[in-house]
């Protein structure tokens, strides 16, 4: 007899350009040839997947920039950007052949390309050319009743989900809502914070994406006033450079008080900044291509490199 019970859906494997690595075989391919970097196993996800940390040593005594991708599985441009930065550091160009002279090898870099590999494994490789509604099917997920899950700041029960959303690891833990440094539940955030604490970056940029133009966010919980002032200074500098280069960008950087991004300061002393790039959906203003999305991410990295080099 045909089993009509709801079954968990698998994501469509949307084809993406070679410069947009979004699958584990491409991650492994790029990392395995990055001999200019040190690659280490920093932990294991709730679903048993390896978490990798990447370090690049520049000039002795130079500042350190931290980059974090893949906190949310449905935001593949984060891992793609991290791996393109690794390409620039080794070969002078990103994976599509563009030079980014501001991303200098004098700096030190601490990179976690895919923090939530469980979610990345469940998600499409891109939303470029789709609709905002398509993201809503995957970000927080869909219940067995076929309705969008409303997560708030809470974890979820994977057994109750038809689509376990990209916000969650395989245990249903909402990894970007870890705000209590004394009660970290998810193995991914625990491993990430230990990794950042070991290397003490000056600034950590965490990549996210949304169905809107580029936007910077200032995570402020656990972040003292003097560090918030530096956040504001850096965000203002990036926005000013975007304006000068006629790159569409939200003109202000709002604060957020309920995300784990602020933990970078608590564990490593870093200035934490969150970047929301466009997803490339069709019903969110002018269309953004894969190349344009990646370039905005690389632009933000290049601006931070310039600021750190002073």
Protein Blocks (a to p, Z undefined) as FASTA:
>chain_A
ZZfbdcddddddddddfklccbfklmmmmmmmmmmbccddfbdcfkopacddddddddeh
iacddddehkbmklmklmmmmmmmmmmmmnopafkopacfklcckbccdddfblblmlmm
mpcfbfghiafklmmmmmnopafkopacdekjadcdfklpfbdcfkbcfkopafklcfbf
klcfbfklmmmmmmmmmnopabdcddddddddddddddfehpafklmmmmmmmmmmmmmm
mmmnopacdfbdcddfkbfklmmmmmnopacddddddehiakgojaddfklmmmmmmmmm
mmmmmmmnZZ
